[in-house]
Every structure is written in structure tokens, then in C-alpha cells.
Amino acid sequence: MSHRTWVGWLLAMAIACCAVPSMAQEPVTTLLHPLFQDHAVLQRDQPIPVGGNAAPGTTVSVTLAGRTVTTRADASGRWQARLVPLAAGGPYVLSVRAGRGSQVVQDVQMGDVWLCSGQSNMELPVWRALDAGSEIASATHQTIRLFTVPKAVATVPQQQFGAPVGWHPASPETVRDFSAACFYFARELQKTVTVPMGLIQAAWGGSRIEAWTSADALRTQGGMDPALDVLALYARDPAAANARWGTQWQHWWSTREGAVADDRPWQPGKDGRGWQTAPAMLGAWERWGVPALSTYNGMVWYRSQVTLTAAQAAQGARLALGSIDETDMTWVNGVAVGSQYGPGEARSYVLPTGVLTVGANTVVINVLDTYGDGGLAGPSDAHAVALDDGTRIVLDAPWQYRVAPGAQAPPSAPWHAATGLSTLYNAMIAPLGAYGLRGMLWYQGESNTGDGLAYAARLRGLRADWRRQFGAQMPLLVVQLAGYGQPPVAPEDSGWAQVREAQRRVAAEDPRTGLAVTIDIGDAYDIHPPNKQELGRRLARVARHLVYGDRTLAPSGPTARTASLAQGKVRVVFDGVTGSLVTTGANGPIGFELCDADARHCGYADAVLEGREVVLSCADCVEPASGRHHLGAALRVRYCWADGPVCTLRDSSGAPAGPFELSLTAAEVR
């Protein structure tokens, strides 16, 4: 894995947005699920699922707009009812009665409900977007209602949210901390779709797509069963799960590229190969004055000891560690006791019975940092063994460190918050139940750029998983990753480009999936581009075409459909073009590449416009030049293939052509 892959691997994870606090609105009773509160928006024009909890076996009556249905709570107390569809409008009153209990919800609107999910670019609040001051001051939209799912983690699917929740009409007070992408999407969409909009934000900065997908759906993708088995064990027995995960982590260490035989840094009593004394105050390794660590992103091993008496070693205990940036894997006396992702967060791990011994006990910590400062925070006395009798015994041996060689990223424990498996689905998506939606918005992928080739399968899996919950025909609007980073001087591989291509292909294969192209509104220096107003406009355009059937406009601008070879020229045909193809800043389009079948050899190609086609010169496609690699008939055509490419192709409306890769097969050669 290259240095660029290290940057791609969870770069966004390391610069996640701040948590958005939930805006609490406690219901008078608990008959209704917390989604059904004052100011809620329910999905119009389709059966309305309503649910909650009551005494087991109780008859429950639900009334909305003068229509009543009855149902019965099951043995666990859960009840579900389906009300007849209603057109857009309101306000309505939703009332529920069960036995002697009742609940009344006021100001319910019928409209379109959108789930907005993903990582930090979906979580990014309005106050961090462009022109925040005036946007917040003018944000009074009574028919746009906001609901923030509290950030929470769970190892099994939950029925309830992790904190109090509520619906709130859009106002300067409520919009400030809400998703800018989601809010600006609804505001733009209401210009042509004049119905109330309900927006549900469920996002977590730095999260991987696997965390948003259910365990059952992940198992169908293959390759994750061992980690998912550990996750299931963690829900029942965290200590046993930590030990089993330690075994899997250690196997990865011993079999990774560049592994050295018998190198087991977690084991006490091993030789001192490579270990050096760390500064007494610890802290970020970039600030130690060690040239090799001044800009280092990767893994560093730490170790120390704590001395215990027989009485102390016999007690129950926890290992208390100061803050760590970002991810740790921790052992005591060679036994794995914990792992956590949490930049700047302290750790506290329960020590299994029998792990501590009389005399010296060795603590070993592997710390992974992928961005900015990293390491184990000081001072040294911040790290201790906390005994059940209240005694706190500071680790008493000088800390040592050792830089881990190689650039491979270690596996992430399956219970980690943003980087685990199904953890965010369980706590933030599962509690939504079957709440009626009009569609789903997905802006994520930065944290998966380290393994971009796997992203297509991951995105298909998430789409199918969420459609099982919210409806088989549920539209999905995907935001293609924006440009980030400096343009390359020569063609190169790019995990960001691989994720964009996966997003393009997954959207193209399904008539209910749309793609919002954002390559041109990124920021070379900011992974969180602030122009969320334009993003909202583009998402609304996709929704108008895909969801509301407005065929007067293309969904997202010029789209490459075919590429063919004839007489030393490659022709790329575009559709979805408004007016004609145009270029900006140059006489012809730039950013096109021609590659061999395996994309091991790529070169920039001269290109010209011919109507709705881009024509590339390719002399090597006919006859190989002496000493040069023969591209041949099996050819790939790429456009804007880089983390932060320069892209100049648009149509007359100003909409950009998105990044793509097309293979030229023998059948296409003419």
C-alpha cells in the first residue's frame, strides 16, 4: 500500500465533524415511537406505518385526519398500525389510545420524507458551509422539518434512539447545526415540489460504509464472517471477543507484507529490537523532535510496565489510558484487552480475571494515526491500573516506543464506532424502523478510498439492505466524491477515483438510483468543500428527474455511455447533454487518459469535441511504436482519474461531465 493509500485510508475519518447535539422533545407518554412527535412529517400518498409500545396484549387505536385504525400490542409490547394514504397537507393531529393511556401529537404534516446519511460531508452543518451567517439568519421555512438521529453505536439492532429526539421546523436556531447538504437539497426541491419536506439526518464523520450496513447484509458480501462472528461474541462477552480479536489482529501482523518471523511486540520478555525510550511527557510523536516522526502517519508501538503485589494482582481491575489518537490495540501480559477508535479519547479496558500477575506486568499498545498529530497522550501518570478497591497504580516503567514498518493498515475491530461493522446501522438506522420515506441521500466514501475496488459491492449491499427496511423501490441519490488534493502531473492510481467509478457504475445499473456529480465543486485543500448550496441544487435536480419524473432536464449533465476505436481514434459518446458539449479554460477537453487493459500504463490523450462526442488521438491503438507499450484493442478510457483532477468538460447548461472509466472491448472495435 502506497503513501497515497495511507492518506486515502480513513483520511476523512481523522477529520470528522463535531457531533451534532440532539434537540430533545420528550413525549408526554411512551405509546408512540419517538419518531412520531409534534411537527413530524409523514410520507404522503402511501400507507402510513405508525408504531410504538404499550402493555402486552393491549388494544391500540390510532387516529389521523379523522380516520381510526385499531391493532394490538404483541407479547413484547410492540404494536404496528398502517393508516390509509393521505395527500400532501396539514397540519393534522395524530392521537393514540391504549387502555387508560393516550398520546396526542400536534402539527403533523403530510409531505415527502428524506433520509440523509453518510459521513462528514453529509454531517457538515450549515454554520460551516458558505455564507453561513446570512443563510442561518434567513432560514425560516415552516414546511421544512428537521430530525437529527443521535450519534450512537450498538453491536445489535436497536428499537430506540440513543438519546432524546424531536422534529423541528427549520429556523435560524434549528438549521445552524443541521446538515447543510440535506437542508439545501430540500430548500431547492421545494421550488418545484411544493409540499412539506421532512429531513432525517443520520450521519457520522469519518464513517465507513460497512458501519452503516446490517450484519446480515455484510455476510452476503463475503470475507467478513470472522469479524462478524467476533462482533456477535462482543455483544455477549466483551472479554472473550477482545481475546479472539487479538488473535485475528496478531495473525494479520504476522502475515502482512514485510512481516518478520517471530516478531511479536505484544509479548512480554521479547528482545529489545527497535525499542527506544519515549519522552517522559509522551504526547504527539510529531512533536518529539525525531525527524522520522515529524510528519509520520502510521503505526507506533508503545510499552511500559506496572508492578503489583499479590493482593493487588488478585483484584478485579481496569486499565485506564489517557487519550489516544486515533486507534489503539492494547495488550496486558500478552493478552488482548481492548481496541477503540476515538481520536483524542481516553480508554478504559476491563482486565480479564487472571491476566494480572505478581510483580511486573507488561502493557503494550499499538497506536494507528492516519492524519495530523498522533500518539499516546501524556503525562506518564495519566496511564494506570485502577483496582476494584479504588487504588490507582501508575505504570511505573519508562515508556518505550517502536515505529512499525510498512504502510499496510491494520484491521479495525468490528465494534469500532465509525469504522466497525454494522455499528451505526444498529444504533442509527435500525431504530427508524419502517418509517415512510420518499427517498434516501447518501454522501460517503472518503473513508473507503483505501480499498476503492471493493466499494461497488459495498454500495450495492447497502442499497439492497436499506431497501429491505424502507421499501424495495426506494430511490437512492448518491453524491459522487468531490475533488480533493492537488492535480497530478502524470496519470496515477487513485483510490478516490476508484470510489467515484464505483458510485457511477452502481447508479447506472439501477433505474431507481441517481448520481450527483460534484468533482468540480471540491476543494484541493479541504476535504469538506463548503459549497453545499450548489450540492443541494444538484441533488434536487437528480430528484426532480429520477423521483418526480421531470424529463425536461437531464439528471446530472453529460454522461459517457460508449467508447469505440476506429482508425487510430477513440470516440467517447455522451448522452444527457443539454445543448452541446463545451470546455472551459482550454481549446479542447483535458483530463482524458488512455490505458492498457490492466491500467498499468496510462497516458494523457489529446482530445477534441465533435458534436456530442469527444475524440481522442491514439496512434498506439493501431500499431505499437518501437520501445513503447502497446495499448492494443483492449483499452481503457479514463476521464478525471485522480484524487483532485482538473476537469474541463461541461454542457451548455454548465453541468459538468463526471469522472468515468470505460473499457473498449473487442466487440466495440470497429
C-alpha positions in Angstrom: 0.0 0.0 0.0 1.4 3.3 -1.1 1.7 6.5 1.0 -1.2 7.9 -1.1 -3.3 4.9 0.1 -2.4 5.7 3.7 -3.9 9.2 3.0 -6.9 7.7 1.3 -7.4 5.1 4.1 -9.6 6.9 6.5 -8.2 10.4 5.9 -11.7 11.7 6.3 -12.1 9.6 9.4 -9.4 11.6 11.1 -11.1 15.0 10.4 -14.6 14.1 11.3 -17.1 16.8 12.0 -18.1 17.6 15.5 -21.1 15.7 16.9 -24.5 17.4 16.3 -26.3 17.6 19.6 -29.8 16.1 19.5 -32.6 18.6 20.1 -34.7 16.9 22.8 -38.5 16.9 22.8 -39.8 14.4 25.3 -43.3 13.0 24.6 -45.9 13.0 27.3 -46.2 9.2 27.2 -44.3 6.5 25.5 -47.1 4.9 23.4 -45.6 6.2 20.2 -42.2 5.6 18.8 -40.1 8.8 19.3 -40.2 9.4 15.5 -43.9 10.4 16.0 -43.8 13.8 17.7 -45.1 17.3 17.3 -44.1 18.9 13.9 -43.4 15.5 12.3 -43.7 14.9 8.6 -45.3 11.7 7.4 -44.9 10.4 3.9 -47.8 11.4 1.6 -49.6 9.2 -0.9 -48.7 5.8 0.6 -49.8 3.7 3.5 -48.6 5.3 6.7 -46.8 3.0 9.2 -47.2 4.0 12.8 -45.8 2.1 15.8 -44.8 2.2 19.4 -45.1 0.4 22.7 -47.9 -0.5 25.1 -48.8 -3.1 27.6 -48.6 -6.6 26.0 -52.0 -7.6 24.5 -53.5 -4.1 24.8 -55.8 -2.9 22.1 -54.3 0.3 20.5 -56.4 2.8 18.5 -54.7 5.3 16.2 -56.5 8.3 14.7 -55.2 10.7 12.0 -57.3 13.1 9.9 -60.5 11.7 11.3 -59.7 8.1 10.3 -59.1 5.4 13.0 -57.5 2.0 12.9 -57.0 -0.5 15.7 -54.3 -3.0 16.4 -53.0 -5.0 19.4 -49.6 -4.9 21.1 -47.7 -8.2 20.9 -46.2 -10.2 23.7 -43.2 -7.8 23.9 -45.4 -4.8 23.9 -44.7 -3.6 20.4 -47.5 -2.5 18.2 -47.7 -1.5 14.5 -50.6 0.0 12.5 -50.9 1.1 8.9 -53.1 4.1 8.1 -54.6 4.9 4.8 -52.6 7.2 2.4 -53.2 10.9 2.6 -52.3 13.7 0.1 -49.9 16.4 1.0 -51.2 18.9 3.5 -51.8 19.6 7.2 -51.5 20.4 9.9 -53.1 17.2 11.4 -53.4 15.8 14.8 -52.2 12.2 15.4 -53.7 10.6 18.5 -53.2 7.1 20.1 -55.1 5.4 22.9 -54.2 2.1 24.6 -56.1 1.2 27.7 -56.1 4.2 30.0 -53.1 5.8 28.3 -53.2 8.2 25.4 -50.8 10.4 23.4 -51.6 13.3 21.1 -49.1 14.7 18.5 -49.8 18.1 17.1 -48.9 19.9 13.8 -48.3 16.8 11.7 -47.7 17.5 8.1 -48.1 15.1 5.1 -45.3 15.6 2.6 -42.0 14.0 1.4 -39.5 12.5 3.9 -35.9 12.1 3.0 -33.2 10.2 4.9 -29.8 12.0 4.6 -26.9 9.8 5.6 -23.2 9.3 5.2 -20.0 10.7 6.7 -18.6 14.2 7.5 -19.7 15.9 4.2 -23.3 14.9 5.0 -22.9 15.8 8.7 -21.3 19.2 7.9 -23.6 21.7 9.5 -24.9 24.9 7.9 -22.7 27.0 10.1 -19.6 25.6 8.4 -20.9 26.0 4.8 -20.6 29.0 2.5 -22.2 32.3 3.5 -23.3 30.8 6.8 -24.3 34.0 8.6 -26.9 35.2 6.1 -28.1 31.6 5.3 -28.8 31.0 9.0 -30.4 34.4 9.5 -32.9 33.8 6.7 -33.6 30.1 7.4 -37.3 30.3 8.3 -39.1 27.5 6.5 -42.1 26.2 8.4 -42.7 23.5 5.9 -39.2 22.0 6.1 -38.9 19.9 9.3 -35.6 18.7 10.7 -34.9 15.5 12.7 -31.4 14.5 13.8 -30.7 10.9 14.8 -28.4 11.0 17.8 -24.9 9.6 17.2 -24.7 6.2 18.9 -23.1 2.8 18.4 -24.5 -0.7 19.1 -23.5 -4.2 18.4 -27.0 -5.4 17.8 -30.0 -3.6 16.1 -31.8 -1.2 18.4 -35.5 -0.2 18.5 -34.9 3.1 20.2 -32.5 6.0 19.7 -29.5 6.6 22.0 -30.8 10.0 23.2 -34.0 12.1 23.2 -35.1 13.3 19.7 -37.6 15.7 18.1 -38.9 17.2 14.9 -38.3 20.9 14.5 -39.4 23.4 11.8 -36.5 25.0 10.0 -35.5 28.2 11.7 -32.2 30.1 12.4 -32.0 28.2 15.7 -32.5 24.7 14.3 -30.8 25.0 11.0 -27.5 26.1 12.3 -26.3 22.6 13.4 -28.2 20.6 10.8 -26.8 19.0 7.7 -26.1 21.7 5.1 -26.3 19.3 2.2 -29.7 17.9 3.3 -31.2 21.3 4.1 -30.1 23.0 0.9 -31.4 20.0 -1.1 -34.9 20.3 0.4 -34.9 24.1 0.1 -34.1 23.8 -3.6 -36.5 21.0 -4.2 -39.4 22.9 -2.7 -39.1 25.5 -5.6 -40.7 22.9 -7.9 -42.2 20.3 -5.5 -44.4 22.5 -3.2 -45.1 20.0 -0.4 -43.8 19.8 3.2 -40.3 18.2 3.5 -39.2 16.1 6.4 -35.4 15.6 6.7 -33.9 12.9 8.8 -30.1 13.3 9.3 -28.2 10.2 10.3 -24.5 10.9 9.7 -21.2 10.3 11.4 -17.9 11.9 10.3 -15.2 9.5 9.2 -17.5 6.5 9.0 -17.0 3.7 6.6 -19.9 2.2 4.6 -19.6 -1.1 6.4 -20.6 0.6 9.7 -24.0 1.6 8.0 -24.8 -1.8 6.7 -26.5 -4.6 8.7 -24.6 -7.6 9.8 -26.8 -9.9 7.7 -26.2 -7.8 4.6 -22.5 -7.8 5.2 -22.4 -11.6 5.5 -23.8 -11.8 2.0 -20.9 -9.9 0.6 -18.4 -12.4 1.8 -15.0 -12.1 3.5 -16.2 -10.6 6.8 -17.6 -13.6 8.6 -14.7 -13.9 11.1 -15.0 -10.3 12.1 -18.8 -10.5 12.3 -18.5 -13.6 14.5 -16.3 -11.6 16.8 -18.9 -8.8 16.8 -21.7 -11.2 17.8 -19.5 -12.5 20.6 -18.7 -9.0 21.8 -22.4 -8.4 22.4 -22.5 -11.4 24.8 -18.9 -11.5 26.2 -16.6 -8.5 25.5 -13.6 -10.0 27.2 -13.8 -13.2 25.1 -14.3 -11.1 21.9 -11.3 -8.9 22.7 -9.2 -12.0 23.1 -10.4 -13.5 19.9 -10.0 -10.3 18.0 -6.5 -10.1 19.4 -5.7 -13.4 17.8 -7.0 -12.2 14.4 -5.1 -8.9 14.7 -1.9 -10.8 15.6 -2.3 -13.1 12.6 -2.6 -10.0 10.4 0.6 -8.6 11.9 2.5 -11.9 11.4 1.3 -12.3 7.8 1.3 -8.8 6.5 3.6 -7.7 3.7 7.1 -7.3 5.1 6.4 -9.3 8.3 9.4 -10.6 10.2 9.4 -14.1 11.6 8.9 -14.3 15.4 8.3 -10.6 15.7 5.6 -10.3 18.4 5.8 -6.9 20.1 2.8 -7.6 22.3 4.5 -10.4 24.1 6.5 -9.6 27.3 10.0 -10.8 27.7 10.9 -10.5 24.0 14.1 -8.9 22.9 14.5 -5.1 22.5 14.6 -5.0 18.8 14.0 -1.5 17.7 12.6 -0.2 21.0 13.7 3.3 22.1 12.9 5.4 25.1 10.0 7.8 24.6 9.9 11.3 26.0 8.7 11.3 29.6 5.7 13.6 28.7 4.7 11.4 25.8 2.2 13.4 23.6 2.1 13.6 19.8 5.1 11.8 18.3 5.3 14.5 15.6 6.5 16.9 18.4 9.2 14.6 19.9 11.9 16.2 17.7 12.5 12.8 16.0 12.9 13.7 12.2 11.5 10.3 11.1 8.3 11.0 13.1 7.8 14.7 12.3 5.2 14.0 9.6 4.7 10.3 10.2 1.3 8.7 9.7 1.2 5.0 10.5 1.6 2.7 13.5 3.8 3.1 16.6 4.2 0.5 19.3 4.4 1.6 23.0 5.2 -0.4 26.1 5.5 0.1 29.8 5.1 -1.9 33.0 3.2 -1.8 36.3 4.4 -3.6 39.5 1.7 -5.3 41.7 1.6 -7.1 45.0 -0.1 -10.5 45.3 -3.2 -8.8 46.9 -3.3 -6.2 44.1 -3.0 -8.7 41.3 -5.8 -10.8 42.7 -8.3 -7.9 42.5 -10.6 -7.0 39.7 -9.1 -4.1 37.7 -9.3 -1.8 34.7 -6.5 -0.4 32.5 -7.0 3.3 32.3 -5.2 5.1 29.5 -5.0 8.7 28.6 -6.3 10.0 25.3 -5.0 8.2 22.1 -5.1 9.5 18.5 -6.6 7.6 16.7 -6.9 3.9 17.1 -5.3 1.5 19.6 -4.9 -2.2 20.0 -3.9 -3.0 23.6 -2.4 -6.0 25.4 -1.6 -6.7 29.1 0.9 -9.6 29.6 0.3 -10.7 26.0 -3.5 -10.9 26.3 -5.6 -8.5 24.1 -7.8 -6.5 26.4 -9.2 -3.8 24.2 -9.3 -1.8 21.0 -11.0 1.5 20.2 -11.3 4.2 17.5 -11.6 7.6 19.0 -9.3 10.5 18.2 -8.3 12.2 21.4 -10.4 9.9 23.6 -9.3 8.2 26.8 -9.5 4.4 27.1 -10.7 2.2 29.9 -10.5 -1.6 29.5 -11.7 -4.2 31.9 -8.9 -6.7 32.6 -10.0 -10.4 32.5 -9.5 -12.5 35.6 -6.0 -13.9 35.8 -4.4 -11.5 33.5 -2.5 -9.6 36.2 0.3 -11.3 38.0 2.6 -10.6 41.0 5.5 -8.4 40.1 6.0 -6.7 36.7 3.0 -6.6 34.3 3.7 -5.5 30.7 1.3 -3.2 28.9 1.8 -2.9 25.1 -0.2 -0.5 22.9 -0.2 -0.3 19.1 -1.4 3.2 18.0 -2.5 3.9 14.5 -2.6 7.6 13.3 -3.7 8.5 9.7 -3.8 12.3 9.8 -2.3 15.1 11.8 -0.9 14.6 15.3 -0.9 11.0 16.6 0.1 9.0 19.6 -0.4 8.4 23.3 -1.1 11.5 25.3 0.9 12.3 28.4 1.9 12.8 31.1 3.1 9.4 32.0 1.0 9.3 35.2 -2.2 9.5 33.0 -1.9 5.7 32.5 -2.6 3.4 35.3 -4.2 0.2 36.6 -7.4 1.0 38.6 -8.2 -1.7 41.1 -11.7 -2.5 42.4 -10.7 -1.2 45.9 -10.2 2.3 44.5 -6.4 2.1 44.3 -4.8 3.6 41.2 -1.4 2.3 40.4 0.5 4.3 37.7 2.5 2.4 35.2 6.0 2.7 36.7 8.4 1.8 33.9 9.7 4.4 31.4 7.7 4.2 28.2 9.4 2.8 25.2 8.3 3.1 21.5 9.0 1.4 18.3 7.9 2.6 14.8 6.0 -0.1 12.9 7.5 -0.7 9.4 5.4 -0.8 6.2 2.3 1.1 5.1 -0.4 -1.5 5.5 -3.3 -0.5 7.6 -4.3 -2.9 10.4 -7.8 -4.3 10.6 -10.3 -2.3 12.5 -12.1 -4.0 15.4 -15.7 -4.8 14.3 -17.2 -2.9 17.3 -15.5 0.4 16.5 -17.9 3.3 16.1 -17.2 4.8 12.7 -15.0 2.1 11.3 -16.7 -1.1 12.6 -19.2 -3.5 11.1 -23.0 -2.6 11.3 -22.3 -0.5 14.4 -24.0 2.7 13.1 -26.7 0.7 11.3 -27.7 -0.9 14.6 -27.9 2.3 16.5 -28.9 5.0 14.0 -30.7 3.2 11.0 -32.5 0.2 12.6 -34.4 2.5 15.1 -36.1 4.2 12.1 -38.0 1.0 11.6 -40.3 1.2 8.5 -40.9 4.9 8.8 -42.2 6.1 5.4 -39.7 7.7 3.1 -39.7 9.4 -0.3 -36.0 8.6 -0.9 -32.5 8.4 0.6 -29.5 10.6 0.1 -26.0 9.1 0.5 -22.8 11.1 0.8 -20.0 8.8 1.9 -16.9 7.2 0.5 -13.9 9.2 1.6 -13.2 6.7 4.4 -13.3 3.8 1.9 -10.8 5.2 -0.6 -8.1 2.9 0.8 -9.9 -0.1 -0.8 -11.9 1.6 -3.6 -12.1 -1.5 -5.7 -14.4 -3.1 -3.1 -16.7 -0.1 -2.9 -19.1 -1.1 -5.6 -20.1 -4.3 -3.8 -20.3 -2.4 -0.5 -22.7 0.2 -2.1 -24.9 -2.4 -3.7 -25.1 -4.2 -0.4 -26.1 -1.0 1.5 -28.7 -0.1 -1.2 -30.3 -3.6 -1.0 -30.1 -3.6 2.8 -31.9 -0.3 3.3 -34.5 -1.1 0.6 -35.4 -4.2 2.6 -36.2 -1.9 5.5 -37.7 1.1 3.8 -39.2 -0.3 0.6 -38.0 -2.3 -2.4 -38.4 0.6 -4.8 -36.9 3.3 -2.6 -34.9 5.8 -4.6 -31.2 6.3 -3.6 -29.4 9.6 -4.6 -25.6 9.1 -4.4 -23.2 12.1 -4.1 -20.1 11.3 -6.2 -17.0 12.3 -4.2 -15.8 15.8 -4.8 -12.3 16.6 -5.9 -9.7 16.8 -3.1 -5.9 17.3 -3.3 -3.5 18.7 -5.9 -3.8 17.7 -9.5 -1.2 15.1 -10.6 1.5 15.9 -13.1 1.1 12.4 -14.7 -1.5 9.7 -14.6 -1.5 7.7 -11.4 -3.7 5.3 -9.5 -6.3 6.8 -7.2 -8.5 5.3 -4.5 -10.7 8.4 -4.7 -11.2 7.8 -8.5 -12.0 4.1 -7.8 -14.7 5.0 -5.4 -16.1 7.6 -7.8 -16.2 5.0 -10.6 -17.9 2.5 -8.2 -20.5 5.1 -7.4 -21.1 5.9 -11.1 -21.5 2.2 -12.1 -23.8 1.3 -9.2 -26.0 4.3 -10.1 -26.0 3.5 -13.8 -27.1 -0.1 -13.3 -30.3 0.7 -11.4 -33.2 2.9 -12.6 -34.0 4.0 -9.1 -30.5 5.2 -8.2 -29.2 8.7 -9.2 -25.8 10.3 -9.1 -25.0 13.9 -8.2 -21.6 14.9 -9.8 -19.5 17.2 -7.6 -16.0 16.8 -9.0 -15.8 20.5 -9.9 -17.0 21.9 -6.5 -14.4 20.2 -4.4 -11.5 22.0 -2.6 -7.9 20.9 -3.1 -7.1 21.9 0.5 -10.3 21.0 2.3 -11.8 17.5 2.4 -15.1 19.3 3.4 -15.8 21.6 0.4 -18.1 24.4 1.8 -20.3 25.0 -1.3 -23.2 22.9 -0.1 -25.7 25.2 -1.8 -24.6 24.0 -5.2 -24.6 20.4 -4.0 -28.2 20.9 -2.8 -29.1 22.2 -6.2 -27.6 19.2 -8.0 -29.2 16.7 -5.7 -32.6 18.4 -6.2 -32.0 18.2 -10.0 -31.4 14.4 -9.7 -34.5 14.1 -7.6 -36.7 16.0 -10.0 -35.7 13.8 -12.9 -35.5 10.4 -11.1 -38.1 10.7 -8.4 -40.6 13.2 -9.7 -40.4 12.3 -13.4 -39.3 15.7 -14.8 -37.9 14.6 -18.1 -37.4 18.2 -19.3 -33.9 18.2 -17.7 -31.1 15.7 -17.6 -30.4 14.3 -14.1 -26.8 15.4 -13.8 -25.2 16.6 -17.0 -23.2 14.9 -19.8 -22.8 11.1 -19.1 -20.3 8.9 -21.0 -22.0 5.9 -22.4 -19.8 4.2 -25.0 -16.2 4.3 -26.3 -15.1 2.8 -29.6 -12.0 2.6 -31.7 -11.6 3.3 -35.4 -8.6 4.4 -37.5 -6.4 5.4 -34.6 -9.1 7.4 -32.8 -11.2 6.6 -29.8 -14.7 8.1 -29.8 -16.5 8.6 -26.5 -20.2 9.2 -26.9 -22.1 11.2 -24.3 -25.8 11.5 -23.6 -27.7 13.6 -21.1 -26.2 16.7 -22.8 -28.1 19.9 -22.6 -27.3 21.9 -25.7 -23.8 20.9 -26.7 -20.6 19.8 -25.1 -18.3 22.7 -24.2 -14.9 23.1 -22.5 -13.7 25.7 -20.0 -10.2 27.1 -19.8 -8.8 25.4 -22.8 -9.4 24.9 -26.5 -10.3 21.3 -26.0 -11.2 18.9 -23.2 -8.3 17.9 -20.8 -8.1 15.1 -18.3 -8.6 12.2 -20.6 -6.3 9.2 -20.3 -5.8 6.0 -22.4 -4.7 2.9 -20.6 -3.9 -0.7 -21.4 -6.2 -3.4 -20.2 -4.8 -3.6 -16.7 -4.4 0.2 -16.4 -0.7 -0.4 -15.6 0.3 2.0 -18.4 -1.7 5.2 -18.9 -1.1 8.4 -20.7 -2.8 11.7 -21.2 -4.6 11.9 -24.5 -5.2 14.9 -26.8 -8.9 15.4 -27.4 -11.3 17.4 -29.5 -15.1 17.9 -29.5 -17.2 16.6 -32.3 -20.9 17.3 -31.5 -21.8 15.1 -28.5 -18.6 13.1 -28.8 -15.1 13.5 -27.5 -12.5 12.2 -29.9 -9.1 11.1 -28.6 -6.0 10.5 -30.7 -4.5 7.0 -30.2 -1.8 6.0 -32.7 -0.6 3.2 -30.4 -4.1 1.7 -30.6 -3.3 0.6 -34.2 0.4 0.0 -34.4 2.8 -0.3 -31.4 5.6 2.1 -31.6 9.1 0.7 -31.1 10.0 0.6 -27.4 6.6 1.7 -26.2 3.9 -0.4 -24.5 1.2 -1.5 -27.0 -2.2 -0.3 -25.9 -3.9 -2.6 -28.3 -7.6 -3.2 -28.7 -8.3 -4.0 -25.1 -8.2 -0.4 -23.9 -9.5 1.7 -21.1 -10.5 5.3 -21.4 -10.5 7.4 -18.3 -11.6 11.0 -17.5 -10.7 13.0 -14.4 -8.9 10.0 -12.8 -7.2 11.4 -9.7 -7.9 12.5 -6.2 -8.2 16.1 -7.2 -8.2 16.2 -11.0 -8.7 19.2 -13.4 -11.9 18.6 -15.3 -13.0 21.0 -18.1 -15.8 19.2 -19.9 -19.4 20.5 -19.5 -22.5 21.1 -21.5 -24.3 24.4 -22.3 -26.2 24.4 -19.0 -22.9 24.5 -17.1 -23.3 21.0 -15.7 -20.0 19.1 -15.6 -19.3 15.7 -17.1 -18.4 13.3 -14.3 -15.3 11.1 -13.9 -15.5 7.7 -15.5 -13.7 4.7 -16.8 -14.8 2.8 -19.9 -13.4 -0.4 -21.3 -13.0 -0.8 -25.0 -13.7 -4.5 -25.8 -13.0 -6.3 -29.0 -16.7 -6.2 -29.7 -16.7 -2.5 -29.6 -13.8 -2.1 -32.0 -15.0 -1.0 -35.5 
